[in-house]
Amino acid sequence: MLIWCSVLLFLGVTAFLDNIFTQNDIFRTINSVLFMLVSLGLLVRISTKKRIGQTESYLKRIDELEQQIKNLSPTERPPQKTKVEV
């Protein structure tokens, strides 16, 4: 993530310098495409990490609830539904 942010900073600085010195138009096109691709990559990475974090928190919660069920005495446990095969 730090590398991607560094690349975005570098692209931003080069775009600023290009704006000041106005060398040629092809650099602006390439710079803008690279900036969009790196931004898209950051967006995908952040959303993936967010989903993984949510999944991990759900798994931890499931483990906690399973432990709570195991710690219940037989009289405190709710009745379990049995499957009826037809």
N, C-alpha and C positions, 0 to 999 in steps of 0.2 A: 504494500500500500504506500509506503514511504517512497519507493522508487517511482510509482505512478504519479504521485504528487510532485516529485522532483521533475519529472518529464513535463508535466503541465506547467510548472513554474518556468522551466527552460523555454517552452514554446511561447509562453506569455511574454517573457523578456525579449525573445527574438522577434516576436510580432511588434512589440513596442519599438525596438531598435529599427526594424524595417519601416515602421510608420514614420520615424524621425528622418531616416536617411533615404527612404523610398528608392530602393535599388531596382527591383523588377517585379512584375506582377505574378510570375510563376511561383515565387517563394510564398506569396500570400495565399495562393490556392493550396499549395502543399501544406503549409502551416495550418490552415483552417481545417483541412481534412484530417491531419494528424491530431489536432486538438479535439475534434469531434470523436475520433476513434478512441482516444485515450479516455475521454469523458464517458463514453459508452462503456468501455471496459471497467472503469471505476464504478459506474452505476450497477453493472451486472455483478461485480464482485461484492459490493456492499449488500445488495439484495440477497445474494446467495448466503453470505455470512449471517444475515439476519434470520433467514429461514432455518439455517443449521442451529443457530442459537435458540430459536423457539422450539425446535424439535428436541434439543437437549434438555431444555427446561421441562417440557412435557414428559420426557422419559424419567427425569428425576422425580417429578410429582407422582408418576405412576408407581415408581419404586417405593416412595414414602407411603402411598395409600396401601400398597400390598403389604408392607410391614405392619401398618396399623390393623389390617384385617387379620394377619397372623397373630397379632397380640391380643385380639379379642377372645374372650372365653366362648365356649360353644353356645351358651345361653344368650350371649349378646350378639351373635352373628345373625344377620338377616337370612331368611330361608332362601336357598338357592333354587332356581328354576331348573327343572329337568327337561331334557329334550324328549319329545314324543315322536317316535318314528312311525310313519304311516306305511 
